[in-house]
Each structure stands twice: as structure tokens, then as C-alpha cells.
Amino acid sequence: MCSVLLGVTTVLSVVTPAAAEGSEVDYREWRAGDFRRGHFEGTAPWLGGLVLARPAGRVEHEAKTYDYARWTSPVHRVGFAATQAVASWNARTPAGTWLQVEFRGADTGWYVMGRWASGDGDIKRATVSGQSDEHGYVDVDTYVARRPLRGYQLRVTLYRQVGSHATPSVSMVGAMASAVPDRFTVPASSPGPARGVELPVPRYSQNVHAGQYPEYDNGGEAWCSPTSTEMVVEYWRRGPTPQDLAWVKPGYPDPSVAHAARHTYDYDYQGAGNWPFNTAYAATFGLRAHVTRLRSLTELERYIARGIPVITSQSFREDELDGAGYGTAGHIMVVVGFTESGDVIANDPASPSNEAVRRVYKRAQFETVWLRTQRHLADGTVGGGSGGIAYIIAPPGR
């Protein structure tokens, strides 16, 4: 399987109160006029986004020369001792442009969370490995704190090739900070407002792409995240055009899935499972998208009840999720609804065909393998879990 790592109009700053198990989550984002509260170095707010107005400097990157400008957020205080953080951004990068997102705690240096462009004609979209010090380290797309994280800043650097007048435009940058207890099992929540609701999300299998495009991690089980992301993008009636898909080899099924894999591929991680790269891809189609954590299926049901499917990350042994028929160190799927009894209806891309993608999983089992932070492996060792990671993707205003 894949190894993967509320509708608002301006700022979203949400601290969810601690659940019985002690989970705490803070998601904060800046968009539109909120950019004015940060520090500008050659950047400027324009038409609801952040753009490069005048160069603040010049750099060489991948044998090309770029002008750059920066924006730095105010310090955001977290109301608890966070242990992890994941950044998100929504942006557009015309040809000849790209951006970099960085993160720092209250007493740390800057960590690069991603060097990103929607296409791959200018830079190799990538995270940066090897970032580690006494304060914490970056694990692909996640900052892991070695010391309590009680506040942070984000910095966005916009680049354009020298001689160009194009500019990246950033409509949102944000981060989710969290403290999730170390746990193997999670108490099941009671069924909530989405009982009996099933959203008509398109069904795509990742496995029908096995062996395709080795340069983008060879399709098949490596493509659970872009396959899930593409399902939700197309649920909202968005997605690549026939011209966008002209590069896909004729005869390959569901070319939009291959397109999503190519445009979420992380050249450092060497996979398409990077969480914020997937939400950033969704946002290129005019959607709002970010990575967060949820604390229960009851919270997730509120999205389903409002017509918003939720993409989740989980890991489990084959005997821990009845009906899956496989085990995984990390897998992405789409929660599309709930049965009348509260069990989870998922579009699981780890299926042999598109027709087989719809699955029903027992509520208690699904909730545990999604929310927990540790799992027992077949050899008796302990592996990690996502702690409730979710991609939230919806149109503006939804």
C-alpha cells in the first residue's frame, strides 16, 4: 500500500478542546486581507492573494537564476505544547515561477516544508531531507518537535525566472499544530449526523495503474494519495482538461489519476504521498484545501453531513480492518458516507477495479486505525499511525 508519510472567508484559527483521550489540534491559516498582518519583503497582497511585486534578491536554483520576494507571518501562539506541525498552502505558479514554504518555532531556525510548483517544467517539486537539530526535525512533510512547540511562524518565498514578469500567487498559507497521545487503541465514537448519508464521489482504483510511469513511483500501490485526491477533485466537478491529459499514454485507464500522481510527486521523498503536495494540487483547480487532524469520526461526520468528503490516512494489519483484505504501513482513502448504523463507507483505492472501490468498514475498527499513533506489526515491533490526518478539500465558501 502507499507509504505516506469549514468554510471560512478569511482567517481560520481553530483550537479543538481536548478529547477524553487528550488530543489537541490547532489549525491556523492566512488568506486575502490577512496577509497584511505579516511582514513583506518585496511581496504584496493583490486580488485576494500574495504576489511578487518587486524582487528582494536573486538566487541560483537548478541551474537557473530567479528573482525572489518573501512574506513572513506574525507569530501564532498555540494554546498547548504541540509535538508536530504540518504546513498547507494554496497557490498558482505560472511557467517560470515556483515557491518555498518554511516553518519555525518560537525559538528555532527556519525549516523548509516544501519547494513547490504546480507543474514540473521549472523545478523538481520536493521536500528537503536532512533537516534536524536540538529543537526538532522534518520528516518529509511533518515538523516533529523535540521540545514543546508553543508558537510558530510561516514564511513564503516567491520565485520567478530573471527577465520574466510572471508571479506566483498564494491564496492561502497555514499550518496544523497538534499533540496526539501515544496510543494503540481509540474509544469508538457514537454515530452522528451523517448516518445514512453517502456522497456520490467518483470511484478510482490505484491498482489498475500498477507498473505505469516508474518516474512517478510506478503506479499501483504507491498512488493511493493522488488517486484519492483526484476522486474528491472530480466530485467537485473540477480537474484537468483534455489538453492537460494529452501527455498520458493512450490506452491507460483514468488518465486524470496519472496526472494527479505526476503533479503531486515529491522528487526528494520519491513518492506521490506528500500530504500538503496533494492538497496544493487540489487547490490549483479553484478549490480550498488543507491538511489537518480530526479527533473522531463524529467530527468527520459533520463534513459528510455538509456534503464534503474527507480523505484520511491510516495504517493497519490485515486482521485489524475487516473487509480490506490487506495490511499497510500507510494508506490513503476517501470517507464518502456512513451507513444507518454508523459504519464507514469509504472509496478505498486499494481495490482491483473501479467497481470494487466502494467498501464498508466497521466504525470502531476504522476509527482506531485512523486515529491511533502506534500499531503492532506482524513481527512484534511497533509502527506509527497518522493520528487522525485528514485532507479537507471544498469549493470557496463551502
N, C-alpha and C positions, 0 to 999 in steps of 0.2 A: 504494500500500500504506500501511499505518499508518506515520505518522511518530511515533516514540515516544522518545520520549526514547530428622533424624536424630532421629529421635525422641528427645527428652530430656524429663525431668520438671521440671528447674529451669533453671539457667543453662547455656547453650551457649556455650562460648568456644573457638573452633577457629582455629588458625593453620595453614594448609596449608603445608608446606615448599615451597620454590621448585622449580618445574619446570625442565626443561632450558632453557626459554626465559626463565626468571626471573620468572614470575608469582607473586605473593604475595597471599593473601586472608586476612582475619581477620573472622570473624563472631562477634559477642557479643550476647547478649540477657539481659534480666532478666525474671523472671516469679515469681509466687507469693511464697514467703517471701523471695526475693532482693530484693524491693522494700525490705525492712527495712534494707538496707545503704545506701540512699540518704538524701537529706535531704527531710524532709516540711515543707510549708508549707500546713497545712490538709487535706492528704490523709492517707489511712490504708490499710493493707492489710486486705482483707476478702474472705473466701471465695475465696482464690486470686487476687484481683485488687486493683487500686488504685482507690480511690473518693474522692469529695469528702466529707470528714467535717464540716468547718466552713470557712466562707469565709475566705480570707486577704485578699480585696479585692473590688472591684467595677469593672466596665468597661462601656462602651457599645460595641456592635458591630452594624452593620447595623440601626440604629435601635431596638435592643432593649438592655435592661440585664441584665447577667449577674453573678452571684457567681462567683468562681474560687478554685481552690486549686492548688498545684503540688507536683511531685515532681522532684528532680534526682538523677541517677545519680552514683555515685562516678566518679572519673576512670578510664577504661580505657586502659591503655597498649598501643599497637600495636608489635609486635616488628620493625617495618621502617618505612621512610619511605613512608607511604601518599600517594597522589595524589588519590584520590576516596573518597567515602563516600556510602552510601545508607541512610536510616533505614527501619525497618519497625515496625509496631505491629498488635496485635490488640485490638479494643475493641468495646464496645457503647455506643450513645448513645441512650437513650430520648428521647422528644419533649421539647423544651425544653432539650436539652443538646448539647454538642459538645466537641472537644478540639483542642489545638495541640501539635505536636511540634517541638522545637528542638534544634539541634546546635551545639556549639562545640569548637574545637580547644584545645590546651593554652594557647595564648596569643592566642586570638581572642575576639571578641564572639559573641553568640548569633545564629544564622541560623534562620529559620523554615523547616522542611521540609514543613509541611502544616498547614492548618486543616481539620479533618475531622469529618464526621458521616456515619453510615450512610445517613440519609435526606437529603432536601433541603427539609424544611419549616421549618427554623430558620435555617441559614446556607447560603451558597453555598460548597460544598466547594472548596478552592482551595489552590494553592501561592502563593508571593509572589515576583513578579518584581522585578528591580532590586536584588538584594542582592549587593553586590560591594565589596571593599576590598583592601588590600595583601596580606592573608592568603589570600584565595580568593573564590569566588563560587558562587552556587547556580544551576545550570542545570536548571530545572523541579524534578526530584526528586533531583538529584545535587549534592552539595557537591564542587567541584573546587578542590583546593589549589594556591595559587601558591607556597607554601612547604611543606617536608616536614611531613606530619601524623604525629606520633608518639604522640598520645593524644587522647582526646576525652571529652566528657560529653554526655548527653542530658537534656532537660528536657521534662516533660509537664505541660501546664496543662489542668485540667478546668473546664468552664464549665456553669452551669445558670442558667436564667432566674430572676430575682429572684421570690421567692414560691413557687417550686417546691421540692419535697423529693426530686426525682429526681436521679440522679447518673450520669455516665458511669462505666463500669468498664473498666479496662485490664488485660488478662490477660498482655500481653507488650509490651515495647518493646525494640528492638535496633537494631544498625547493622552494615553490612558496610563495612569499610575495605579498600582494595586498591591494589596497584601492579602494573599490567599493562604490559609493554613495548610500545613503539610498533612495530607490525608489520603487514605486509600479508599474509603467508602464515604458516601454522602447521603444524608437522610432524604428520602423521596418527598417531593412537594405534593400538595393536593392539586388535582385538576382544576384549571381556572377558566377564564373567559373564552378560550378558543376550542372548547370541546365541540366536536362535530364540524369544525371548520377545516377545509382543505383548499389551499390556493392552487390555481392552475399553472404551476410552474413547469416550463418545458423540461423534458427528461433527456439527459445525455449520459452515455456511458463513456468512461475514460478507457475502458479495456478494449474497445473497438479500434483504438488508436495505437495499440501496442506495436512497437518497432518503428513508428513514424518519427522522423526528424531527430536523429541522435544528437544533433547540435542543440536541441532544446530538451534534453534528458529522455529522449527515446519513447515518449508517449506512454500509454498503458498506465500502470500503477503510479507513475510519477506525476500524472496530470490531474490528480483529484481536485486540487485547489482551482486551477483555471477552468476546469470543467464545471465545477460548482459555481464559480463566479459568472461564467457565461450563461448558465441556466437562469440566474437571477437577473442579469442584464437583459436577457431576452424576455423574461417575464414582464419587465417594464417596457417592452416594445422598443428597445434600443439595441444597438450592436453594430458590428462592422458592415459596410456596404459591399455589394458585389465587386466593386473596384478594389476595396481593401483586401478582399479574399482572392484576388487574381493570382497571387503568388503560390497558393496551396496547390499541391499536385493533383491534377484531375483524377477523379475516381476515389479520392479519400473521402470517407464519410464525415459529415458535420464539420465542414472546414472552419466554422467560427470557433470551434474548440481549439483547433491547431493555432488559429490566430491569437486566441487568448493566451495559450501557452507561450508562444513566441514573445508576446508583449508583456508578460509577467516574469519572464526568465531573468534570474539573478546570475550574472556571469561569475561572481565570486563564490556564492553558495553552490552554483551549478545545478540549479533546480528552479521550478516554477511555483514553489510553495511558499515564497516570501509573503507574509500576511499583508503588510501595507502596500507592496507592489501590486497585489491583487485588487485591493480597494482603490488604489490610484488608477488602475486600468479601468475599473468600472466608472470612475468619475470622468474619464475622457469622453463618455457618451452623454454628458449633461446630467449625470446623477450625483447625489451626495453620498459619500461612502467613507466609513472609518472602521477601525479595529477597536474593540473594547472587550470587556469581560462582563458576563451576566452572572447572577448569583443563584438562579434557579430556573426551572422550566416554567414556573409561574410568571416570572419576569419575561421570559421568551414568549409566552402565550399572548402577552399584551401586544407584541408586534404582529403576531399572526392575526389576532382579532382586528387589527387595523389594516390588514391586507399586505403586510410586509414580511416576506420570507426571511429567515435568518440562517446564515452559513455558520456552521460550528466545527470545531476541531476536537478530536477525541483519539484515544489510544486504548487498546484492549486485546486480551487473548480471545481466541475463537469461542471459548466456553463462557465468556462474560457478556456476550450480546447475542441472544438467541435470534436466529434467522439471518445473521450476517454471513455466516459460512466462511469466515476468515478471521485472522488476527492481524493487528497492525501496530507499528511503533508510532504512527501518527497519520491521521486520515481526516479529510475534509468532506463534509456532506451538507445538504440543504434541508433544514426543517421546513416543511411546507404545510403542516397542519397537525391535528390531533383527532384521535377517534373519540367517540362519545364517552368512552371510559377513561380518556386522558392519555392513552398511549401515543407515542410519537409517530407521525407519518413523515418519512424522510425520502428525498430523492438522493439515493446513495449511488454515486458514480462508479463504485467498485462492483459493477454488475456486468454480466456477459453481453447485454444488449440494451438498447434504449428502452425497450418494452419492459425489461426486468428491473429498471431503476427504482420504481416505487417500492418502498419497504415499510413495514410497520414494526417498530421496536418497543419492547416493554418499557414503560415510563421509568421505573426505578433503575433498571439496568442502564438505560441511556443516560439518565441524569448522573449516575455515578461515573461512567466512563468519560463523560464530557467535563464534569466539574472537578474531579479529583486532580491532585498534583503528583501522585505516585501510583505505580501499578506493579504488581508482582509478575515477573517474567517467567517463561517456561523453565528456565534454568535455575530458578530460585532467587535471582537477583531482583533488584527494584529499579524500575524505569520511571520516566517522567510522564506527566499528563498535562493538559493545556490549562487547567484551572478555570474553564468556562469561557475560553476565547470565542468571540463571535465577530463576523463581518456584518455590519449594518449598511445596507445599500437601498436607497429610495430616491424618488424624484425630489427636487426642492419643494419645500412647503409641506411635504407629506409627514 
